[in-house]
Amino acid sequence: MRDELLPGKDILEIQDLSVAYTSAENEIPVLRNINLRIKKGQVYGLVGESGSGKSTLGLAVMRHLPTNGKVIQGKIILDSRDLLAIPRKDLRNIWGREISYVPQDLYSSLNPSMRIGDQLIEVFLTHTDLSKNDAKGRSLGWISRVHLPNPDLITRKYPHELSGGQIQRILAAMALANHPQLLVLDEPTTSLDVTTEAVILELLGELIREENTSALFITHNLGIVNKITDRVAVLYAGELVEDAPTDLFMQDPIHPYSQGLLMSIPKIGLFKKNKALVDIPGQVPALGKLPKGCVFAPRCQLALDRCHNERPPLEFYRNDSSVRCFRWREIQAGKIKVNTPERSLPPNHLPEDRTVLSVQNLGVDYKIRTSPKRKVLAQKQEIKAVNDVSFQVGKGRTLGIVGESGSGKTSLALAIMGLIDSATGAMDLLEMQLPTQLSNRNDQMLRNLQMVFQNHDDIFPPYLTVQEILIRPLLNLAGLGRKKAEKRAKELLALVHLPENYIHKYPLQLSGGEKQRVAIARAVALNPDLLVADEPISSLDASVQASILNLLNEVQQEYRSSTLLISHNIAVVTYMADELLVMYLGQIMQHGKPGEILSAPYHPYTETLLSSLPEMNPDNLSAFTLLETEPIHPLESPKGCPFHSRCPRSLGRICADQVPPRQSTPGGGMIFCHIPISVLKTIQKDLFPIDRVG
């Protein structure tokens, strides 16, 4: 969070705003009676699940709604002027100069056919009277200001030559270049790794403070809200249900929906064996099908008959906070509260001392396109995505693998599944040799090893119903007849908590969370001994994430299966995993139990990952240097430690030139580092107090 609130006049005031999308048949309400004020220098967080109307509100503020969207009523006042009263042809003078927008999709935000420098220069030429030379100089200055090295080189690059973090820095420069009064940021860090996200948030906070700019920060990540915003507004089904200063909201949310969002997040130090995550039952109502009373009543634990029949008003409390709930006084007084389920691992479901998957010296190389120049210079012609990796997965246990993009996590998963031709090494599944090529595996191996892919949209044929998706593996690998397969498909839907009538739906009729449930149902249809889950929740809302993680745990207990869970979210992995691998540039940097790693991370890369988390309780977090630099390109293949060029604790030449030893940790783990364990233990402060990790 910012050091102090800068109280000033209202830069943006939204008054009783209602927005609808129109179709040939009817008018569908998207936002209803929204009121909020953003002051000079204030960062305002806007949170809520997908479908709540967050992006629509951001686009309405920009006067850039889709062609079928329109404002039904209300005012949007920017510095004393109603934007809705300004002719559209005059908005060009406001966009980019007085109000700027940073969109969610990084890679579609820049023109792929233009160099970065030309796109930055265009911003100045469009909104100022600068000459082209002056605009070029200003562009170079902004590239330096967003901490990108070698501005001259950056200006000559095309967008596809930059990483996600570099593109986000360029977008920040373009948005702030002309000193706008208001910045609208729509999920600006969604697709970034936790380390890159931390750096971008630090940069945005720094620039906003320096420019004294106000910001509307749209996100579903409450950790980010806690880190950067002064106030937070909560949207649900197009209605504002709570609005409060961030510190008060994080400590004591009033609305049941706000409480549910906060409780659904895996917190560092919480483990699956101790407590289930809190998920909010049901889903956001569809547009045009809003309930009669409170929009949240169908999902609310505390709803009364009145809540289902009357729409609650927005009421003020604590002077400047507001909430839309009939029972807020009882909640604030502590008389009622949203319950959190308690759950421990049943004794008969404790993990067995048996190995399901054994991986020895696994490697994955990708050949790159050769060129005469590369051949003449004898340059490397392959990328080593996975380098000599060995590990085991025990029966009924979850092995978590965490690391940034490019660390080799997905390549490792695909190699285990037999989907990479260049994989080398040895693998055993249930003590049977597992061929590296899928074509060489028998039906039993295919049944015992299933995967939940990261992008379910790419693997579900759009013309097949849920029933056809689920029965395919049952018909092809289990040898069931069609009637038995259809019966089993209904049982699988019940297992993943989907209604039976979903059996006839098509993928396009499902939400992201529902698709992921179907993906899990298909993966467990054959009762596999090992389930490989690659980023299974990365694109889902917080409450949906919680329900999917709970579901994975339930499936594991039901079938006594093992899980290989891959994620860049270390909070999720430490909650779910019995053991943890930390990967960087294809190598294992650390291996250990989550409790030990949290109480004493040891390896500097693990320490950095933990430090980069937008932790819910930042007072518990020790100060640590963020990873400002990008990872080296895999083609560079350092001789020594792969992390040495970014390591805040580097010892110099020894780290650059010599391969680190593998050291055993006191808790039975391992780190790949030159710095002695005893030294690391002395110089590291506990990132999270031991009493939180058990």
KENUTOR-397041 format. One record per residue (C-alpha): x, y, z; residue number from 1. Coordinates in steps of 0.02 Angstrom, whole numbers, padded with zeros to 5 digits. Last residue first. Layout:
! residues N
       c1       c2       c3   num
        X        Y        Z   NUM
...
//
This chain:
! residues 694
       c1       c2       c3   num
    00186   -01264    00589   694
    00196   -01132    00454   693
    00124   -00985    00548   692
    00219   -01018    00709   691
    00380   -01013    00609   690
    00358   -00829    00565   689
    00358   -00794    00378   688
    00504   -00721    00282   687
    00622   -00783    00415   686
    00774   -00671    00405   685
    00915   -00739    00302   684
    01096   -00703    00344   683
    01121   -00839    00474   682
    01025   -00979    00388   681
    01113   -00938    00225   680
    01283   -00950    00310   679
    01244   -01120    00390   678
    01176   -01186    00224   677
    01340   -01143    00138   676
    01329   -01025   -00012   675
    01374   -01118   -00172   674
    01194   -01166   -00213   673
    01083   -01309   -00275   672
    00973   -01338   -00121   671
    00912   -01502   -00047   670
    00779   -01561    00076   669
    00789   -01672    00230   668
    00734   -01541    00357   667
    00912   -01489    00403   666
    00950   -01450    00219   665
    01062   -01558    00109   664
    01178   -01469   -00010   663
    01192   -01499   -00198   662
    01352   -01418   -00256   661
    01353   -01267   -00372   660
    01424   -01279   -00549   659
    01574   -01163   -00560   658
    01602   -01010   -00671   657
    01470   -00880   -00629   656
    01443   -00929   -00447   655
    01630   -00941   -00414   654
    01658   -00777   -00506   653
    01547   -00671   -00394   652
    01477   -00731   -00227   651
    01297   -00694   -00280   650
    01176   -00647   -00139   649
    01059   -00535   -00240   648
    01054   -00671   -00375   647
    01007   -00608   -00548   646
    01163   -00656   -00648   645
    01197   -00806   -00533   644
    01032   -00896   -00563   643
    01097   -01027   -00687   642
    01240   -01069   -00566   641
    01401   -01103   -00659   640
    01438   -01121   -00844   639
    01289   -01017   -00897   638
    01184   -01086   -01040   637
    01166   -00931   -01151   636
    01034   -01011   -01262   635
    00912   -01012   -01115   634
    00907   -00821   -01123   633
    00957   -00743   -00958   632
    00816   -00705   -00838   631
    00759   -00522   -00838   630
    00831   -00399   -00714   629
    00735   -00307   -00577   628
    00719   -00461   -00467   627
    00660   -00379   -00306   626
    00785   -00353   -00163   625
    00721   -00411    00005   624
    00634   -00334    00154   623
    00557   -00456    00276   622
    00372   -00499    00262   621
    00267   -00517    00418   620
    00208   -00336    00407   619
    00146   -00377    00231   618
   -00001   -00481    00295   617
   -00097   -00531    00138   616
    00066   -00562    00046   615
    00085   -00482   -00127   614
    00216   -00617   -00157   613
    00386   -00557   -00220   612
    00476   -00598   -00058   611
    00425   -00781   -00074   610
    00494   -00794   -00251   609
    00652   -00703   -00196   608
    00684   -00822   -00052   607
    00661   -00969   -00169   606
    00791   -00891   -00285   605
    00909   -00857   -00138   604
    00904   -01040   -00084   603
    00884   -01055    00105   602
    00693   -01034    00114   601
    00691   -01052    00304   600
    00517   -01053    00382   599
    00430   -01065    00214   598
    00547   -01195    00142   597
    00536   -01302    00299   596
    00347   -01303    00300   595
    00336   -01333    00112   594
    00441   -01492    00119   593
    00599   -01492    00016   592
    00683   -01480   -00152   591
    00779   -01327   -00212   590
    00860   -01255   -00368   589
    00800   -01393   -00484   588
    00859   -01354   -00660   587
    00771   -01306   -00822   586
    00802   -01119   -00814   585
    00743   -01109   -00633   584
    00643   -01240   -00541   583
    00586   -01251   -00359   582
    00526   -01426   -00313   581
    00404   -01449   -00169   580
    00344   -01592   -00061   579
    00176   -01626    00021   578
    00100   -01496   -00094   577
   -00068   -01406   -00091   576
   -00039   -01254    00020   575
    00144   -01232   -00031   574
    00092   -01242   -00214   573
   -00047   -01113   -00199   572
    00062   -00987   -00107   571
    00204   -01020   -00232   570
    00099   -00965   -00380   569
    00202   -01007   -00536   568
    00110   -01173   -00542   567
    00134   -01358   -00578   566
    00049   -01492   -00473   565
    00105   -01674   -00493   564
   -00033   -01770   -00405   563
   -00046   -01944   -00332   562
   -00207   -02044   -00324   561
   -00294   -02120   -00174   560
   -00455   -02112   -00275   559
   -00570   -02017   -00156   558
   -00431   -01929   -00061   557
   -00350   -01865   -00221   556
   -00518   -01816   -00293   555
   -00559   -01717   -00135   554
   -00391   -01628   -00141   553
   -00415   -01583   -00324   552
   -00590   -01520   -00282   551
   -00527   -01410   -00142   550
   -00403   -01334   -00265   549
   -00544   -01309   -00392   548
   -00658   -01227   -00261   547
   -00520   -01110   -00203   546
   -00477   -01057   -00380   545
   -00662   -01020   -00410   544
   -00661   -00904   -00259   543
   -00503   -00816   -00318   542
   -00554   -00799   -00501   541
   -00480   -00917   -00630   540
   -00344   -00898   -00762   539
   -00201   -00980   -00666   538
   -00308   -01118   -00587   537
   -00247   -01280   -00668   536
   -00069   -01218   -00697   535
   -00016   -01390   -00763   534
   -00101   -01532   -00666   533
   -00022   -01704   -00689   532
   -00131   -01839   -00610   531
   -00046   -02001   -00560   530
   -00127   -02167   -00513   529
   -00266   -02137   -00639   528
   -00446   -02181   -00593   527
   -00499   -02188   -00778   526
   -00621   -02041   -00766   525
   -00495   -01940   -00664   524
   -00434   -01834   -00811   523
   -00609   -01815   -00885   522
   -00679   -01752   -00720   521
   -00532   -01634   -00699   520
   -00563   -01559   -00871   519
   -00749   -01547   -00833   518
   -00708   -01450   -00674   517
   -00592   -01336   -00773   516
   -00730   -01301   -00897   515
   -00847   -01256   -00754   514
   -00719   -01135   -00681   513
   -00695   -01048   -00848   512
   -00882   -01034   -00875   511
   -00974   -01161   -00983   510
   -01090   -01136   -01132   509
   -00945   -01128   -01256   508
   -00891   -01302   -01197   507
   -01057   -01380   -01252   506
   -01195   -01431   -01132   505
   -01285   -01600   -01134   504
   -01205   -01672   -00976   503
   -01230   -01507   -00886   502
   -01404   -01571   -00840   501
   -01324   -01680   -00706   500
   -01274   -01529   -00603   499
   -01085   -01500   -00575   498
   -00999   -01538   -00410   497
   -00840   -01619   -00478   496
   -00890   -01791   -00413   495
   -01071   -01764   -00471   494
   -01008   -01735   -00648   493
   -00903   -01893   -00635   492
   -01055   -01995   -00583   491
   -01149   -01930   -00735   490
   -01004   -01982   -00847   489
   -01004   -02155   -00766   488
   -01185   -02182   -00818   487
   -01141   -02129   -00996   486
   -00993   -02250   -00997   485
   -01101   -02392   -00933   484
   -01226   -02362   -01073   483
   -01090   -02343   -01205   482
   -00999   -02503   -01162   481
   -00840   -02488   -01060   480
   -00671   -02537   -01132   479
   -00573   -02428   -01010   478
   -00459   -02349   -01140   477
   -00567   -02300   -01290   476
   -00743   -02304   -01220   475
   -00702   -02230   -01050   474
   -00578   -02107   -01126   473
   -00715   -02042   -01244   472
   -00854   -02044   -01113   471
   -00811   -01877   -01034   470
   -00797   -01770   -01190   469
   -00953   -01850   -01266   468
   -01052   -01810   -01108   467
   -00987   -01631   -01101   466
   -01052   -01607   -01277   465
   -00936   -01611   -01428   464
   -00934   -01476   -01564   463
   -00812   -01361   -01471   462
   -00678   -01498   -01462   461
   -00603   -01470   -01288   460
   -00412   -01464   -01290   459
   -00376   -01284   -01338   458
   -00506   -01205   -01225   457
   -00438   -01307   -01078   456
   -00279   -01203   -01072   455
   -00169   -01262   -00929   454
   -00192   -01448   -00960   453
   -00259   -01573   -00832   452
   -00160   -01731   -00866   451
   -00180   -01920   -00850   450
   -00061   -02064   -00809   449
   -00129   -02233   -00753   448
   -00245   -02256   -00901   447
   -00110   -02216   -01029   446
    00010   -02336   -00944   445
   -00121   -02474   -00948   444
   -00157   -02438   -01130   443
    00023   -02466   -01183   442
    00157   -02334   -01208   441
    00271   -02332   -01361   440
    00171   -02201   -01456   439
    00183   -02083   -01307   438
    00372   -02076   -01320   437
    00479   -02067   -01162   436
    00441   -02249   -01123   435
    00387   -02282   -00943   434
    00481   -02427   -00863   433
    00365   -02513   -00740   432
    00392   -02486   -00553   431
    00221   -02400   -00534   430
    00273   -02279   -00671   429
    00461   -02277   -00702   428
    00551   -02140   -00799   427
    00724   -02135   -00877   426
    00819   -01997   -00968   425
    00791   -01907   -01132   424
    00647   -01803   -01202   423
    00668   -01745   -01383   422
    00501   -01809   -01447   421
    00397   -01716   -01319   420
    00219   -01776   -01282   419
    00261   -01928   -01176   418
    00158   -01869   -01027   417
    00315   -01854   -00922   416
    00393   -01749   -01060   415
    00239   -01637   -01064   414
    00253   -01606   -00877   413
    00439   -01565   -00886   412
    00412   -01448   -01033   411
    00275   -01364   -00931   410
    00391   -01332   -00784   409
    00545   -01282   -00885   408
    00591   -01120   -00796   407
    00534   -01016   -00944   406
    00391   -00937   -00848   405
    00442   -00922   -00666   404
    00454   -01067   -00544   403
    00353   -01192   -00444   402
    00335   -01381   -00447   401
    00223   -01461   -00316   400
    00227   -01646   -00277   399
    00062   -01707   -00207   398
    00051   -01871   -00114   397
   -00067   -02021   -00121   396
    00074   -02137   -00174   395
    00242   -02047   -00181   394
    00311   -01942   -00323   393
    00498   -01956   -00357   392
    00631   -01837   -00422   391
    00771   -01817   -00549   390
    00806   -01674   -00672   389
    00958   -01675   -00786   388
    00921   -01511   -00878   387
    00747   -01467   -00937   386
    00726   -01329   -01068   385
    00899   -01354   -01145   384
    00887   -01244   -01298   383
    00969   -01300   -01460   382
    01077   -01229   -01598   381
    01221   -01156   -01498   380
    01330   -01040   -01598   379
    01473   -01108   -01703   378
    01498   -00933   -01776   377
    01486   -01003   -01953   376
    01335   -01110   -01905   375
    01244   -00963   -01824   374
    01279   -00854   -01977   373
    01218   -00988   -02097   372
    01055   -01002   -02000   371
    00980   -01141   -01895   370
    00804   -01141   -01827   369
    00807   -01194   -01646   368
    00814   -01371   -01577   367
    00723   -01395   -01414   366
    00807   -01503   -01283   365
    00718   -01592   -01140   364
    00813   -01688   -01006   363
    00763   -01810   -00871   362
    00905   -01876   -00764   361
    00796   -01999   -00669   360
    00609   -01985   -00642   359
    00515   -02103   -00525   358
    00326   -02101   -00523   357
    00210   -02198   -00407   356
    00331   -02229   -00263   355
    00260   -02313   -00107   354
    00261   -02265    00076   353
    00075   -02234    00084   352
   -00006   -02064    00108   351
   -00139   -02048    00245   350
   -00314   -02080    00185   349
   -00370   -02198    00323   348
   -00326   -02065    00454   347
   -00439   -01934    00373   346
   -00344   -01774    00323   345
   -00410   -01628    00425   344
   -00554   -01512    00388   343
   -00625   -01353    00464   342
   -00747   -01254    00359   341
   -00749   -01063    00376   340
   -00915   -00987    00428   339
   -00972   -00816    00370   338
   -01009   -00712    00524   337
   -01148   -00664    00644   336
   -01153   -00565    00807   335
   -00984   -00484    00776   334
   -01051   -00306    00791   333
   -01000   -00271    00611   332
   -01092   -00426    00551   331
   -01250   -00382    00647   330
   -01245   -00204    00577   329
   -01212   -00269    00401   328
   -01368   -00378    00398   327
   -01471   -00292    00263   326
   -01320   -00279    00148   325
   -01256   -00148    00025   324
   -01102   -00074    00109   323
   -01022    00098    00124   322
   -00866    00173    00202   321
   -00842    00362    00229   320
   -00904    00391    00407   319
   -00871    00218    00481   318
   -01037    00164    00403   317
   -01137    00219    00250   316
   -01282    00122    00174   315
   -01309    00062   -00005   314
   -01490    00001   -00008   313
   -01540   -00183    00001   312
   -01644   -00254   -00143   311
   -01794   -00344   -00070   310
   -01862   -00520   -00101   309
   -01718   -00641   -00075   308
   -01637   -00536    00062   307
   -01802   -00525    00155   306
   -01809   -00714    00168   305
   -01641   -00704    00257   304
   -01468   -00727    00182   303
   -01321   -00766    00298   302
   -01237   -00905    00200   301
   -01248   -00803    00039   300
   -01246   -00883   -00133   299
   -01428   -00853   -00186   298
   -01427   -00686   -00088   297
   -01285   -00604   -00187   296
   -01396   -00500   -00303   295
   -01501   -00444   -00155   294
   -01685   -00454   -00204   293
   -01763   -00510   -00369   292
   -01618   -00614   -00432   291
   -01525   -00557   -00588   290
   -01556   -00653   -00749   289
   -01516   -00520   -00879   288
   -01330   -00550   -00866   287
   -01297   -00720   -00789   286
   -01288   -00735   -00601   285
   -01112   -00745   -00525   284
   -01078   -00923   -00472   283
   -01130   -01055   -00347   282
   -01044   -01088   -00180   281
   -00911   -00965   -00122   280
   -00752   -01060   -00086   279
   -00664   -01065    00081   278
   -00504   -01165    00072   277
   -00498   -01326    00170   276
   -00396   -01330    00330   275
   -00258   -01427    00415   274
   -00205   -01558    00288   273
   -00220   -01429    00148   272
   -00086   -01317    00223   271
   -00094   -01134    00274   270
    00074   -01050    00306   269
    00061   -00930    00160   268
   -00121   -00892    00130   267
   -00224   -00980   -00002   266
   -00359   -00852   -00050   265
   -00541   -00900   -00023   264
   -00555   -00809    00143   263
   -00535   -00637    00065   262
   -00664   -00668   -00071   261
   -00789   -00742    00052   260
   -00773   -00594    00170   259
   -00806   -00475    00027   258
   -00960   -00576   -00022   257
   -01024   -00575    00157   256
   -01011   -00384    00160   255
   -00919   -00312    00310   254
   -00732   -00330    00279   253
   -00626   -00311    00437   252
   -00437   -00311    00417   251
   -00424   -00302    00227   250
   -00567   -00177    00213   249
   -00498   -00067    00352   248
   -00326   -00058    00270   247
   -00401   -00031    00097   246
   -00515    00115    00141   245
   -00694    00061    00108   244
   -00824    00026   -00027   243
   -00941   -00125   -00022   242
   -01081   -00200   -00128   241
   -01065   -00097   -00288   240
   -01181   -00183   -00411   239
   -01148   -00259   -00582   238
   -01160   -00440   -00529   237
   -01040   -00406   -00384   236
   -00923   -00259   -00374   235
   -00811   -00223   -00225   234
   -00732   -00050   -00206   233
   -00560   -00030   -00129   232
   -00467    00120   -00060   231
   -00285    00169   -00044   230
   -00215    00042   -00166   229
   -00043   -00034   -00198   228
   -00004   -00185   -00089   227
   -00173   -00230   -00016   226
   -00255   -00223   -00187   225
   -00115   -00331   -00258   224
   -00149   -00463   -00125   223
   -00334   -00449   -00166   222
   -00304   -00512   -00343   221
   -00464   -00494   -00445   220
   -00402   -00332   -00522   219
   -00453   -00161   -00585   218
   -00343   -00016   -00525   217
   -00428    00153   -00547   216
   -00284    00276   -00532   215
   -00251    00456   -00480   214
   -00088    00536   -00536   213
    00032    00627   -00420   212
    00161    00604   -00559   211
    00296    00545   -00438   210
    00173    00444   -00335   209
    00095    00361   -00488   208
    00268    00324   -00558   207
    00329    00240   -00397   206
    00169    00139   -00374   205
    00177    00081   -00554   204
    00360    00031   -00534   203
    00330   -00066   -00373   202
    00182   -00153   -00453   201
    00288   -00195   -00606   200
    00428   -00266   -00498   199
    00309   -00374   -00396   198
    00222   -00437   -00553   197
    00389   -00486   -00629   196
    00429   -00592   -00476   195
    00252   -00666   -00468   194
    00254   -00709   -00652   193
    00148   -00601   -00767   192
   -00015   -00638   -00859   191
   -00130   -00548   -00737   190
   -00017   -00398   -00705   189
   -00115   -00256   -00787   188
   -00288   -00319   -00734   187
   -00372   -00163   -00809   186
   -00275   -00006   -00762   185
   -00367    00160   -00782   184
   -00250    00308   -00752   183
   -00321    00478   -00709   182
   -00245    00653   -00712   181
   -00136    00613   -00862   180
    00048    00664   -00864   179
    00082    00647   -01052   178
    00198    00498   -01037   177
    00093    00407   -00905   176
    00002    00283   -01017   175
    00144    00262   -01142   174
    00271    00232   -01002   173
    00156    00106   -00917   172
    00130    00017   -01083   171
    00319    00008   -01107   170
    00341   -00065   -00933   169
    00206   -00195   -00969   168
    00294   -00242   -01130   167
    00457   -00270   -01035   166
    00369   -00381   -00907   165
    00287   -00484   -01043   164
    00454   -00509   -01131   163
    00505   -00408   -01283   162
    00549   -00466   -01459   161
    00366   -00489   -01507   160
    00338   -00303   -01477   159
    00465   -00250   -01609   158
    00637   -00186   -01559   157
    00725   -00028   -01617   156
    00666    00078   -01470   155
    00732   -00053   -01348   154
    00908   -00041   -01420   153
    00915    00147   -01396   152
    00841    00130   -01220   151
    00986    00016   -01162   150
    00912   -00050   -00999   149
    00728   -00035   -00954   148
    00698    00047   -00785   147
    00529    00129   -00821   146
    00617    00298   -00817   145
    00746    00243   -00944   144
    00609    00204   -01070   143
    00529    00370   -01023   142
    00686    00468   -01064   141
    00707    00380   -01231   140
    00529    00428   -01275   139
    00558    00610   -01226   138
    00709    00616   -01342   137
    00608    00542   -01485   136
    00467    00666   -01453   135
    00594    00808   -01459   134
    00658    00745   -01626   133
    00481    00724   -01694   132
    00435    00900   -01641   131
    00327    00921   -01487   130
    00155    01000   -01501   129
    00075    00870   -01388   128
   -00059    00733   -01392   127
   -00034    00642   -01557   126
    00152    00679   -01579   125
    00187    00624   -01401   124
    00098    00456   -01414   123
    00167    00428   -01589   122
    00345    00440   -01521   121
    00307    00292   -01406   120
    00243    00187   -01551   119
    00393    00234   -01659   118
    00514    00184   -01521   117
    00431    00015   -01495   116
    00448   -00031   -01679   115
    00287   -00049   -01777   114
    00212   -00205   -01859   113
    00154   -00287   -01697   112
    00052   -00133   -01647   111
    00044   -00137   -01458   110
   -00101   -00182   -01343   109
   -00134   -00355   -01417   108
    00014   -00432   -01326   107
   -00024   -00360   -01156   106
   -00207   -00410   -01142   105
   -00274   -00324   -00986   104
   -00277   -00145   -01050   103
   -00183    00008   -00982   102
   -00293    00161   -01006   101
   -00253    00346   -00997   100
   -00353    00499   -00944    99
   -00304    00681   -00961    98
   -00182    00671   -01107    97
   -00195    00494   -01174    96
   -00381    00510   -01207    95
   -00441    00688   -01176    94
   -00405    00770   -01344    93
   -00469    00614   -01433    92
   -00631    00634   -01336    91
   -00681    00784   -01442    90
   -00754    00679   -01584    89
   -00860    00586   -01456    88
   -00952    00743   -01406    87
   -00928    00780   -01219    86
   -01085    00761   -01112    85
   -01040    00585   -01052    84
   -00871    00648   -00994    83
   -00954    00765   -00870    82
   -00824    00896   -00830    81
   -00774    00948   -00651    80
   -00606    00855   -00650    79
   -00677    00700   -00734    78
   -00863    00681   -00700    77
   -00947    00520   -00757    76
   -01134    00548   -00741    75
   -01287    00436   -00725    74
   -01411    00345   -00834    73
   -01428    00212   -00968    72
   -01247    00215   -01027    71
   -01229    00109   -01183    70
   -01148   -00051   -01240    69
   -01183   -00134   -01408    68
   -01041   -00041   -01494    67
   -00920   -00091   -01357    66
   -00889    00040   -01221    65
   -00749    00167   -01244    64
   -00805    00318   -01145    63
   -00648    00292   -01040    62
   -00751    00285   -00879    61
   -00869    00165   -00968    60
   -00720    00056   -01017    59
   -00666    00043   -00835    58
   -00844    00006   -00779    57
   -00860   -00130   -00912    56
   -00694   -00204   -00854    55
   -00760   -00223   -00676    54
   -00936   -00284   -00722    53
   -00956   -00432   -00603    52
   -00940   -00560   -00742    51
   -00771   -00620   -00684    50
   -00763   -00604   -00495    49
   -00744   -00440   -00401    48
   -00619   -00303   -00365    47
   -00595   -00118   -00402    46
   -00446   -00038   -00314    45
   -00433    00152   -00302    44
   -00262    00233   -00305    43
   -00274    00414   -00243    42
   -00164    00558   -00301    41
   -00312    00675   -00324    40
   -00470    00593   -00261    39
   -00572    00452   -00336    38
   -00759    00454   -00301    37
   -00886    00313   -00314    36
   -01068    00283   -00358    35
   -01134    00141   -00467    34
   -01323    00131   -00490    33
   -01329   -00031   -00590    32
   -01196   -00101   -00706    31
   -01224   -00238   -00836    30
   -01410   -00223   -00872    29
   -01467   -00320   -01027    28
   -01576   -00229   -01154    27
   -01686   -00341   -01262    26
   -01718   -00434   -01423    25
   -01597   -00370   -01555    24
   -01465   -00350   -01422    23
   -01415   -00209   -01305    22
   -01284   -00207   -01169    21
   -01326   -00099   -01020    20
   -01240    00029   -00908    19
   -01303    00117   -00751    18
   -01207    00256   -00664    17
   -01281    00337   -00508    16
   -01140    00466   -00502    15
   -00960    00424   -00542    14
   -00840    00558   -00481    13
   -00662    00566   -00544    12
   -00529    00692   -00496    11
   -00612    00733   -00330    10
   -00512    00863   -00235     9
   -00366    00814   -00128     8
   -00314    00694    00007     7
   -00144    00615   -00026     6
   -00156    00450    00065     5
    00006    00395    00142     4
    00142    00266    00118     3
    00058    00178   -00027     2
    00000    00000    00000     1
//
